[in-house]
Amino acid sequence: MAKVNAPLLSLSAAGALGKTIVAATWKGIKYMRQYVTPSNPKSTDQVAQRTIFSTVVDHFHDANFTAADKVAYNTRATKTGKRMSGFNLFCRIYIDALVAALTVFLFYDIAAEWSAGGKTVNVTGDSNAISTAFDAYFYDKQGKFLGTEELTTEADKSIDDTTVMTFDAAPYYCMLKSADGSLGGSTGYIVLTSGA
């Protein structure tokens, strides 16, 4: 790689020239190098990883996956303290599940309503599979963990369950995750609405 001051008799240059030479800038350093066709060995591991990634992206763009579901992942991503989008977080969660050979458990159109009077939370929505139980994790507005409660899915894969809170603080966010160790996946942070 050759460093240059005025590449190709100009102040700057970028891109390929006739598939023979490439001009670029790396960390403010202008350089030129030979054009190289990127390799694509299509190894078994590489193809498997591409298939996993493609599957996860397809899940994110599934028609059942609502805008509110995506907002919940964006909210959860901002609470991680890392620079990532909800899409990045979703991919990380589900790629990890598939790499661990878990069955993907997806949640769709999830809503949660908090009833301060009865200290109950009602969670509704749908899923792509039946889990005998899943855990609802509750957080305050800053994302601090408050506690967890167990909920169940219906026989038709829908979610409609109410739980009584065993902790005193009022929850702001709810996150669902299957309690079945063979199922992988979780929701974003769903903002609880106030009920009666």
N, C-alpha and C positions, 0 to 999 in steps of 0.2 A: 504494500500500500504506500503510495507516494503522497507526501504532503505537498500542497501547492499554494502559491500566493495569488496568482491570477490564472485560474484554470481556463484553458482554451482561449487565451488572450482576452479574458473578460474578468470582471470583478467577482463573479460567482457563477457556478454551474451546478446543475443537478440533473440526474437521469442518465440513461444509456445513450451511447452514440454508436449506431450501426451494430449493435450486439458485439462490440469489441472492447469498449471501455465504458466505465461508469464513473460519474462525478457525483460526490455527495458531501454532506457535512455531518460530522459526528462530534457532539459536545463542543461545537464552535470551531472545530478543526476541519478545514477543507482538505479533501483528499480525492485521489483517483485510483481506481483499481481495475483489474481485468474483469470483463463481464463473465459471470458464471451462471449456468442454468441451475436453479435450485434442484436438489435431488429429491426424489420421492420414492424411497425404497419399497413402500407398501408392505412393510413387514407385518407379521401377524399381530404383534402388539400395537403397532401404529394403526392398523385398520380397526382393531378392537376399540382403541381409545377414540378414534374418529366416530365410530358407530355409537359409542356411549354419549359423546358430546352431541351428536346429531339427534339422538333420542331425547335428551334433556331439553334441547332447544325446541324440538317439536312439542314437548309437554308444555313449555312456557307459552307457546303460541296456540295451544289447544283452544278451540272455540268455547269450551266450558269455563275456561280460566278468565275471570272477569277483570275489568279495569280496577275494581276495588281490591281484588286479590293482589294485583301488581302493585298497587299503592301500599298495601300491607307489607310486601317485601321491601319496597323502597324505604318505608319507615323503619323496619327492622335493620336494614343495612346502615342507615344513618346512626343507629344506636350502637353499632359494633365498634365505633371509633376508628374504623378503617375506611379508606376512600374506595368505596365500591357502590355499585348500583344494586337495585333490587334484582335485576336480571343476573348480575354476577353472583349475588348471594344464593339465588335459586339454583343456578348452575352448580355452585360449590356444594350445596346440600345434596342435590340429587346425583351429581357425579360421584360423590363420596358413597352414597347409598348403592349405586350400581357397581362401583369398583369393589365394594364389600359383599357383592352378590346378594343384596337384599332386594325384595320385591318393592317396587316403587309404590308408595301410598300418597296419592295426590288429593288435595283438598280444593273444592271449588265453591265459590260464592258464599264464603263463610261470614256470618254476622254474629255478634254477641251483644246481649243486652243485660245491663246491670240494674238490679232492683235494690236500691239502698235500704228500703224498708225491711225487706225480708232477707237481706244479705245473700241474694241468689243471683246467679248468672245463667241466662238461657243462651245456648249456642246452637245455631242452625246452619245448614249448608249441605253440601254433597261431597262424596268421595268416589274414587275409582275402584274401591275394593271394600270388603267388609272386614273391619277390625273388631275383635271382641271388646276392646277398650282402647281409649286413647287418653292422653293426659293433656289437660288445659293448664298452661303456665300463665301466671298473672304477674303483671309489672305495673309500677307506678309511671307517672308521666315522664320521669327522667330515665326510665328503662331499668330501674332497680327491681330485682326479683322479689315478689311478695309471697308466693306460695303456689302450690299445684293442687289440682283436683282431678279425679278420674271421671270420664264420660264414656258413653258407648254409642256406636252407630246402630241404625235400624237395619232390619233384614234386607231392605232395598238399597243399601249403601248411603242412605240419607243420614244426616246428623240433625237431631232435634232432642236435646237433653238439657236438663236444668240441674244445677248443682248448688248446694248451700256452701258458702265460703266458711272455711275454718280459721281464717285470719281476720284481723280487725280492719286493716287499711283498705280503702276503696281502690279497686283496680282501675287502671286507665287503658292498658293494653292486654290482649289475650293472644297466646300463641299455642297452636295445637300440634301434637306429635303423637304418633301411634305408640301405644304401650307394648305392642307386640314386637319383640326383638328381631323378627324376620322381615318386618316391614320398615322401609326407610323413607324419611321425608318429614317435613314440618311446614307450617304456614309462616307467613310474615307476622308482623305485629298488627292485630286487628284492634282498632279503636272501639271500645265499648260504648254503646249508646245508653242513655239513661232511660229506664222504664219507670213504672209506678213504684 
